[in-house]
Amino acid sequence: MLKYRITKNKNYIYFDSIKSIKKINDLISILNKITKINKKEIVLDFRKMEESSYSPVHVSIAGITNFYQEHKGIKIKFKMNKQDYILHTKTQKPFSAVEDYDILKSNIFDRVITFSTSEDVNFISSEIINKLKYSIDCETGVLVSLSWCMNEIMDNVFNHSKASKGFIMAQLHKRQKKVSISIYDSGQGLLNSLRQSGEFSPQNETEAIELAITRGVSGNREIGQGTGLWGLKEILQENKGYLSIQTGHVNITYNFKDDTKKISSNLPILDKENLCTRIDFSINFDNFINLNKALDNYEPMEQINCEVQNLIDYNGWIHFNLVEQATGGIGTRDSGKRLRLYLLNLMKIEVNPIIINFENIDVISSSFADEFIGKTVKEIGFVQFNSRCKLIHTNQYVSAAINKAIKLRFN
C-alpha cells in the first residue's frame, strides 16, 4: 500500500515504487478517501521512487490526476528529482500533439501525450510508425498492424468513452524486441458503453470486456462495427503478443505467447459514471503478422499503406529518393543505418520493386555506403537485392563507394 499523510494544509502521498500497477489502484483508493474529507491540495512525492516503470503506470497517473483536478477541483502537485524518468515522460503535465509538435517529432517514445481530435490521433500514430521505420527492422505485417491497432483504440475514446480526451504512451524495448502501447481515458467505461447500446446487457465488467473483444460488438452501431478490440485481440494472438484491458473494477490480461488469461477484480474506481478504460498491448516486432488472416480477410487501408502508394509510379516501381529520405544526412554510419532499416521495412510493406535514386548526391562516405547498401545486400542476398532494388543516378564516386562496400562485406 502507498504511504500517505494528511496534514492541516496539504496531503502527501509517497511513492517508493511504481513498477506495479497495483500502486495505481492504491492511489485511487487514497484519493477517494482524501476527497471525502474535503482536502483541496495533494502532493504526490516521487523522490524516493524506483526509477524504471512502464507505460500503463504513467498514462494512469496522468489520467487519474487530470480527472481529480478537472472534475473534483483538487490541486495536485508532483515532487520529483530532476533526473527522474517520470519527469522525462511529463506525466504531471502531458505533452500536447499540437503545442509540443517539435519535441514529439524529435522523440515520441517514453512520453505521455494527450489526444482530443482525429488530427491528434493521426499525428501520434504516424510519428510512432515513422520512428520505428528508421529505428528497427520489423517483420512483415508489424508496422501496418501496429498502425491499425493504435488508430482503432484511440478512435474508441472519441466514439464510446464520452471522455473529452485520452492519454497514450509508447515504449520501444529493443532487447525484448517489442513495442508497448498504453491508452487511457477517464470516460464511462466498457460496461456503461455497452449497456447504453440497447443491444447488449453485460452484468458486470468481466462480461463487458469479454463482449468487447467479440467480433461485431459495439457500444454504438451507428458509429462503429465492433472490429476495434476484436481486431486488436486477433492481431496480438497472431503475433503472440500481450493484451491487458482494465475498466471499472476488473482487469483482464491475455498473454498469447503462453496462451494464458488472468482476471483481477474488486479494483477501486473514480466513480460510477467514470469507470475508465485502459488498454495496454505489446507487439513483438520480430514476429510475422498475417494481417489479412488476423482480420478474417479484411484489409485495412492504413496511412502507412497510403504513404507507400504515393511513392509508386505508373510502372509499379517505388521511388526511394535518397535526398528526401536522408533527413539526417548521408555522411555517417548512423544515417546509413536509419535508411537501411527504412528500406528493409519498405520491402516488407510493399512487394513492388524499389528505385533508389542518388540524384544530386555527389559523394557518400565509405561507412554510409557499407551501412546502407553493403549490409542490406549481405542481409538479404545478391539475388533478392537485385530483384527488389535498382540504383539510379550514381556517379563514379558513389558507384565506387558502393562497390567497395559490397566487396568488403563478402570477403
N, C-alpha and C positions, 0 to 999 in steps of 0.2 A: 504494500500500500504506500502511496506517496505520503510524504510528511507535509503537514501544513500547520500554520499558526495564525490564530485570529487575534489581532491587536485592536487598539482603540480606533486607529485611523486607517490601517491597511491590513490586508490579509496576505500572508506569504504562503506560497505553495512551493515546496522544494523538490527538485528532480535530482536523483543521484544517477539515474539511467533511464533512457527512453528507447532502449533496444527492443523492448517488448511492447506490443500494442496494448497489453493489459494495463500499462500505466496510463494510457489514454482513457480507458474506461474508468480508472480511479479518478482521473482529472474531472470527468463529467460528474461523478458522484460528489466530489468535493465542491465543485462549482454550484451544483444544485443545493447543497447544504448552506453554502455561504449566501446565496441569493435569498434564501428563506429568512435570514436574519438581517436583511436589508443593508448589506455592506456594498458600497458602490465603487470601491477601488481594490484591485487584486494585483499582486506581484507574483509572477512566475519566475522562480530563481533556477536558472540552468547552469550556474557557475561551477557546480560540482558534478555535472552530468558527464557520463562516459561519452567519449567523442563520437563513435560511429553509430549511425542509426539509419533507418530505412524509410523509404518514401511514404508508406502508409501512416507512419507516425507524424511526419511533417505536414501532410495535407490535412490530417485530422486536427492537429493543434491549430493550424491556420483557420480551418473552417469553424471549429468549435469556438475559439476566441472571438472570431468575427461575429458569430451568432450572438454570443452573450453581450458583446459591445453594441451591436446594432439593434437587437430585439429586447434586451434586458436592461440596457442603459448602464452597463458596468464598464468602468475604465480598467483596462488590463495593461500592465507594463511587463516587459521582459527584462531580466538581468542576465547578461551573457558576458563571457570573456571574448576578447577581440579576435582570437584565433578559432573560436568555436564553429563547427560545421553548421549549427543551427543559425548562426549569424550569416554565413555564406548563402544559405538557402533562402533567406529573408522570410522565414516562417512567420515572424511577427507582422511584417507588412509585405505581403507577397508582391512579386513582380506583376506588372501590367503589360499585356501584349502590345498595347498602344504606347504607353508612356515609356516603357523600357525596351523599346524595339531594338535599339543598337546593342544593348547589353545582351539581350537574348539571341541576337544574330551572331554574336561572338561565341557564346556558350549557353545553350539552353538546358543542358543536363544539370542535375542537382540544384534546381531552382523550383520553388513553389510559385506557380503562376495562376492568376485568376483569369477566367474567361466568362464573358457575358453576351457575346454576339457570335454569329456564324463566321464573321471575319476573324475573330479571335481564334476560333477552332481551326480554321483553315491555316492561319499563320503558325500556330503552335505545332500542329501535326506535320505541316510541311517542313518546318525547321528541324524537328526531331529526325525526320526521314533524311533530310539533306545532310545533317551532321553524320548520320550513320553511313550514308553512301560513301563519304570520304574518310571514314574512321575505321571501319571493319569490313571484312569480306563476308557478306551474308549469303546463306544458302538460298537456292531458288524458292521464291514464294514468300520469303520472310518479310521483305520491305513492303510489298503490296498488302500482305495480310496485316501487318502492324498498322499501316496507314488506315486500313478499313476499320480495324478494332478501335483505334483512338477516335476516329470521326464518329462512329456509331455510338460509343459510350458517352462522349461529350455531348453529342446531339440529344441523347436521352435526358440530360439535365434540363434542356430547354423544353422538351416536349412532354415530360412526365413528372418532373420533381416539383414544379412550381417554385423553385428557388430562383432568386434573381441572378445568381452566379454560381460557378463551380470552381474547384481548385484541382490543379494537376501537377504532378511532379514525375519526371523521368530520370532513371538512373541506368547507366551503362556499366555492366560488370564484365569486363573483358576476361578476367581469369575464369569466371564461371560460365562465360560465353552465353550471356543472356541480357536482355533488355527488360527492365521492370518499369511498369507504369502504375500510378495510383491516381484515381479520380474520385473526388469527394464533393458532396453537396449537402446542405442542411435543409433540404426540402422535405416533402411529405413522406417519402419512403415508398418502397415497393408495395407494401401491404395496403396503404391508403390509395395508391395509384390504381392498383388492380381492382380494389373494391368499388372505386368510382366508375369503372368501365361499364358496369351494368351487365357484363358478360361473365365475369369471374368472381368467385366469393371465397377467397382463401381464408381459412380460420385463424391463421397465425403467420408470423414472419417466415418460419421454416417452409410452410406450404407456399407462401408468396415467392420466395426465392426459387423453389423448385419449379413453380409455374413459369416464372420469368425466363428461365433458361430452356423452356419448351418452345418449339417452333410454332409460330402463329399466335402466341400470347402477347397482347399489347394492352397497355392501360388506356389507349385511345386509338381505336381503329381508323378514325378519320385522319390521323397524323402518321401512325406507323403500322407496319405489317407484322410486327413481332419477330423480326430477324436479328435484332441487335445483340441481346445477351445470349440468345440461342447460337448465333453465328460465332460470337466470341468463344463460347464453350466448345463448339465444334472445331474451331481453328486451333485452340490450345490443346485439345485432345489429339488432333492430328500431329501437333508439334511436340507432344509430351511435355507441355508446359505446366503452368501453375495458375490457379484462379481462386480468388477469395472474394466473397460478397458479404458485406455486413449491412444490415438495415434493421432499425429498431432494436429489439432485444437479442437478435440472433446473428451469428456469423457462421458461414459455411465455407470451408476450404476444400478445393479439389486439387490433389497432386496427381496429374495424369501420367507422370513418369512411373509412379508406383501403383497407380490406379487406386488411390485411397481417398477417403472423404471423411472430414471431421466437422462436427456441429458443436458450436458453443452457444449457450443460451443464457437467459437472465442477465443480459448486459444492460447497463444503465442507458437511458435516453435523455435527450434535451427536454422534450415534452411530447404529448400525444399527437400534436399536429405536425411536429418536426421530428419524424423518426430517422431522418437522414439516410444516406446511402453512400457506401464507399466500395468501389470496385478496384481490386488490386490484381494485376496479372503479369506474368513473366513469360516471354517468348525466348526460346533457345535459338540464337541466330545461326548456329551451325547445323540445325535440323531442318531438312527439306519440308516444305508445306505445299501440298496439292490443294490450292485454294478452291479450285473448281470442285474437287471431290468433297472438301470440308463443307462447302456451302451448297452441296447437292445440285451441282451443275448451274448454280447462279454465279455469273461472272460480273463482279462489281467493277465499275469503271472509275477507279480511284484517281486522284490527282496525279500521282506518280506515273500512272499509265499515260495520262493525258500529256504530261511533260515529255515523255519519250516519243509519243505520237507526233508531237510538234517538231521533233528533230528528224523525222523520216521524210525523204524526198519522194518524187513521183516514181522512182525506180525501186523504192522499198529500202534504200540504204539509210542508216542512221548517221547523221553528220556530227562528229565529235570535234568541235573547233577548239584547238588547244589554247589559243589566246583567250577565248571566252571562259573556258573551264578552269584555266590555271590562275585563279584569283590570287593565290599565294606566291606566284612567280614560278619560273622554270629553272632556277639556278641551284636548287638544293635537293638533297635526297628526300627530305620531308615532303616537299611539294610533289616529287615523283611518286612517293608512296600514296599520297592522297588521291592522285589521278589514277594510279594503278587500281586502288580499291574501288574507285568510282567506275572505272572501265569494267572490272570484273562483275560488279553489281549490275551494271548496264546490260552485260551479256546474259545475266540470269533473269532480268526483267523482260527482255525482248530478244527474240531469236533472229531478227534481221541482221544482216552484215553491217559492220561499222566502218565508216571512213574517218580515219584520224588525220585531221588537217593541220599541218605545220606551217600554214601560210603566215607570213610576216614574222617568222621566227628565224633569226639569222644564225644563232648558235645555241647549243644546250650543253650543260656540264656533263661530264662522264658519270657522276653519281646520279644525276637526274635520269640520264639515258638508261643506266643499269636498273634503277628502282622502278621506272615506269615501263620500259619495254623489255629489258633483259629478264627481270623477274617474272613478268607476265608470260613471256614465251616459255620460260623454264617451268612455270606452274602448269600451264595448260597444254604445252607441247607445240612444235612447229606446225603440224598439220591443222590442229584446231585453230591456232592463231591465224594462219594464212587463210583458212576458210571463213573466219569470222571478221578479220580486220584487214583494212587496206590503208597504207600510209601514203599520203599525197603531199606535194609541195615541200619535200625535204631537200634542201640544198646539199652541196657536197660535204659541208662541215657537220650538219645534222645527221646525214646518212652515215658518215664515218663514225660518229659517236655511237650511233645505234648499232651498227655492225660490230664495232669493237665490244660493246656491252653484251651482245648476244654471244659472240665468240668466247668471251671470258667466262660466261655462265655455263658453257658446255665443255670447257677444258678440264 
